[in-house]
Amino acid sequence: MTSLAGCYTDSAGLDPPLNQLYFPTNLVVSPGGKALYVTNSDFDLQYNGGTVQLLDLESLRSAAITLQDALDKRERGGGTAECVSLKLGPNAQSILNPGPCSPLDLVPFVKKSATIGAFASAAVLTHDPASQKARLFVSVRGDPSVTYFDVADDRNPDAVASAPGCSEANPAFCLVCGQDDRARCSPGHRVGEDATESIRGLILPVEPMGIAATEDGTALVTVHQTEQTASLVANYWGELSGADTRKEAKPYLEYYLGGLPYGPNDVVALPEPRFLSAWDTAAPPPYTKPLYEPGFLATYRAAAELSILRYHSDEGASPRRPFLSRSGGVRINVSSLGDDSRGAAVDATERKACEAGCAESDVECLLFCATSVPLRLYVANRAPPALIIGEITTILAEEEDPASGFAKVTSAFEDVILTGAVPLTFGASRVAVGHVIDEAGERRVRIFAVAFDSRLIFVYDPVASRVESVIRTGRGPHAIAFDTGGEGDGAYSFLYVGHFTDSYIGVVDLDMRRLQTFGSMFLTVGKPVPPRESK
């Protein structure tokens, strides 16, 4: 794969098809449920680049619910006449591609596309907390770059904000990267290629893999698989400081941190404790706001450990020169080897539930939640195949205040403890936090661990501490995303599975009330196409 990346060029060759999936690597659902973003990697270099597609998620969801309703009404053991509800026939390849019906055509759902470099590896969607702005970032190994898109902000589904430079009649379908007449993203949207744009004169190292962003979207970290390095991209939503000669409000490569263990593979942002924002609303604040540097957790393919990286914003400097540091980590000692970690996910559900019970400016209540309710950590590991489970606790540094005689918090940071491992099958690759709908119509948290080689997705119940079910997929499941919404009788939850090997999306029902379809892939979107070497 590394040698292939070195052969990539976007200057010649066939343009990739913009309305077809081709080795999909990432699926991202917009928060308002309007769009499903898909990245395609052009893994076999048949074309001169990969693509990013914007799918009409509302229409796709409607089609899924139509088929779901039809299948739900049939008697157990019935035929496939229900496929007619979407004008589909029976599935003639149910062993390779599970589901009762033939594939649903992808083309009507593709509303916008753009061409990027080959080998898109990861994607993250960010939002400006101060205004209606959103950007999609994709780490691209073929350039290498972090390619970004200005997209619609649909956090308020009833008032979707368009993106700068977007002329779409429906603002939800904005996907802007300075495309030329061949739909290829402009160099100005490929962060890390031009050293003159970096305040330190940097270019992005090769092989960017995982990518993650802070909650406010101002800092992104991508790790580099062959370089023992993590890069920092600062995303400026508004005007830069007066001393900064770069005037355009856009993302810039600012720093990279070397000396990491071998084989960095994925990175996930650590949710920030809410007590920090209480200092901004408390009147007056109890004392000086504690120091906190946002954290990221990195995994490695060739080291049995996890690392915590810290983002330092360099606020107060002119111009700012933000940077990263490695502040700690933990050795993976809950399985025999532990030296091949892939995807990671953090579940903040319990802590957020605790924080929701506190008043906005109740510092003491929020401090209690941060220190008493840990975050849950899950890592997909291949040595041996297992779901590594851990806790992330928030540690407070305190000192006595002579004036009051009480201790005051001066800083906060996270610590990682691994608590166990759940066996998986061969090929553990990604893990994500999602929701199922239970028999009462309520949302319940589940952890979804993807086993690429085994064609399985394991569903882990964190409350019962057990694997609840196993979902059979097609060949090469890789990217997953969740579409959960509604309340009561109208609640729904779908899992979208991007199949890397045969280039299509499978839809899995996560509603326990749907006896005929729950826990199964009941809809195929896009015609499955085997890799060329297997034809």
Buried (B, 14 or more C-beta within 10 A) or exposed (E): EEEBBEEBEBEEBEBBBBBBBBBBBBBBBBBBBBBBBBBBBBBEBBBBBBBBBBBBBBEBBEBBBBBBEBBBEBEEEEEBEBBEBBEBEEBEBBEBBBBBBBBBBBEEBBBBBBBBBBBBBBBBBBBBEEEBBBBBBBBBBBBBBBBBBBBBBBBEBEEBBBBEEBEBEBBBBBBBBBBEEEBBBEEBBBBBBBEEBBBEEBBBBBBBBBBBBBBBBBBBBBBBBBBBBBBBBBBBBEEBEEEBEBEEEBBBBBBBBEEBBEBBBBBBBBBBBBBBBBBEEBEEEBBEBBEBBBBBBBBBBBBBBBBBBBBBBBEEEEEBBBBBEBEBBBEBEBBEEBBBBBBBBBBBBBBBEBBEEBEEBBBEBBBBBBBEBBBBBBBBBBBBBBBBBBBBBBEBEEEEEEEEEEEBBBEBBBEBEBEEBBEBBEBBBBBBBBBBBEEEBEBBBBBBBBBBBBBBBBBBBBEEEEBBBBBBBBBBBBBBBBBBBBEEEEBBBBBBBBBBBBBBBBBBBBBBBBEBBBBBBBBBBBBBBEBEEEE
